[in-house]
Amino acid sequence: MRAKKYVLSEQDMPRKWYNIMADMPTPMEPPLHPGTGQPVGPEDLAPIFPMNLIEQEMCTDRWIDIPEEVLDKYAIWRPSPLYRAYNLEKALDTPAKIYFKNEGVSPAGSHKPNTAIAQAYYNKVAGTKKITTETGAGQWGSALSMCCSFFGIECKVFMVKISYDQKPYRRLMMETWGANCTASPSNETRAGRSILEKNPDSPGSLGMAISEAVEEAVADDDTKYALGSVLNHVMIHQSIIGLEAIKQMKMAGDYPDVIIGSAGGGSNFAGLAFPFALDKINGKEIDIIAVEPTSCPTLTRGPFAYDFGDTVQMTPLLPMHTLGHNFVPAPIHAGGLRYHGMAPIVSQLLLDGIIRAESIHQMETFKAGLTFARSEGFISAPECNHAIAITIREALKAKEEGREKTILFNWSGHGLVDLAAYESYLRGNLSDHELPQEQIDNALMDIKPLPKPRQAT
Ligand SMILES: *Cc1c(COP(=O)(O)O)cnc(C)c1O
């Protein structure tokens, strides 16, 4: 019988994370202090993050040991299986070979625990008693809640209000894992109160929720803040996905020509792609595609600039592709893809031509999700459907060109807690959102252009 999935044992699990900052063609621009505009030092970040994670954020070592306690928790669901999508290939009648890495097997249902475990662990070691964070649709909040419970840390999640009201199930997952979940904007912080004063009916946004979580962390020495994407240390932790996939593709006797991931803050895409991107930096030909929604087109329409990570401008300025910290995207169902910015590393690699970006409308993503569910069975998170839609486009292009090519995409999570989104699609209640240039221009008026983006020569 032919192999359908490639499974590694616990013994095969990578023991080190990969840090692409050691190999980038252009060094990263530093984050800037929101007050002084000078590059931030470790002590500037100390009120928000524990020092061990700050060191990792600024580290340029290529390989970083994964602590034993983290490996021990990873073993609950890792290594995750790699699948050959024979049934999808057949449904598309394509000569392309399609593989996907299944990150939906974690208890929280997505790739996010890969970094949540590590962040909870490093906070525990540093003596943190409580972690605050924000969450949109709830994937990050639920992942962090679970991992804080593993390490005996209190967890407080500010959840974007519209999701808090519309999506009770991940909120209940958070509570089941022992976390405290509050709708944002809330009355509990100055940032929340100032937003509510101007707009009492604000549906909230990730940028607002970050402001609240950061404020609460800064106010107390034993409380730190955790971010589920965007930052360098998150990209490092997620590299376990691609490192496993390299071994599994070897087992399959294949190597990807095309690598695809959905990109919100960029972490699941980076996790799968960066260990392969090292080969590309060293001369191998690989097409590496980050996929985002057309209604939040950070990489495809946002400039590379210094911008805040949050609405109330408390975080350092990050060098990244951004739509402006005041940008509020249309309420599409892929809540994890509605962030105004993008990981600085992903942004820099786009400038350097190591990766490219595509954007896609919501309706095509759900259509792709149905094609996938009706061939491979798994029901995907709406975010993940973005990667599937571009995979299908690439597979159909291969068919047109009569070329065999190997496509690998990241199945970042299951959609079993997102079925309300599928209901909207199946009942015909969804549509595509056009994003007028004027709306982007307005949001961009509030950001600081980068002096001159450095680019690889
Ligand atoms: C959060 C999330 C994303 C987007 O976040 P990234 O940091 O870009 O990976 C994508 N897919 C799923 C299932 C998610 O939960």
The ligand as a Gaussian input file, in Angstrom:
#p B3LYP/6-31G(d) Opt

LIG

0 1
 C       -3.533000      32.422000      13.997000
 C       -3.699000      31.531000      12.847000
 C       -3.168000      31.866000      11.584000
 C       -2.470000      33.170000      11.296000
 O       -1.406000      33.495000      12.132000
 P        0.104000      33.406000      11.649000
 O        0.908000      33.963000      12.765000
 O        0.233000      34.195000      10.392000
 O        0.391000      31.969000      11.427000
 C       -3.318000      30.963000      10.552000
 N       -3.966000      29.792000      10.735000
 C       -4.492000      29.439000      11.931000
 C       -5.205000      28.147000      12.053000
 C       -4.369000      30.300000      13.015000
 O       -4.875000      29.948000      14.192000

